[in-house]
Amino acid sequence: MAAFTYAVLQVGETWQIVCDRRRIGHFATQDEASRLGAMLAHEATVSGHDVEMLVQGRFGELHGLKFSPHDTRPGMAGLS
């Protein structure tokens, strides 16, 4: 299955989730956008996809999180 990439980015005064040339939402805070991004990543892993979620840092740098449907560690399903 294809891997998905979601990015939580500040666009102007709001935060958005960007994926495959689409922008999702206009969030007041990074935390709100990150929560929805994590939910989208979880849904994709349930469907069998690997997901990378990039979150913009304070100075514009991107921090990556990987989600995998193949992770079998107890309590960490979906995170790698």
PyMOL commands that set and color helices and strands:
alter all, ss='L'
color gray80, all
select helices_A, chain A and resi 30-46
alter helices_A, ss='H'
color red, helices_A
select strands_A, chain A and resi 4-11+14-19+22-27+51-56+62-68+78-79
alter strands_A, ss='S'
color yellow, strands_A
deselect
rebuild
show_as cartoon
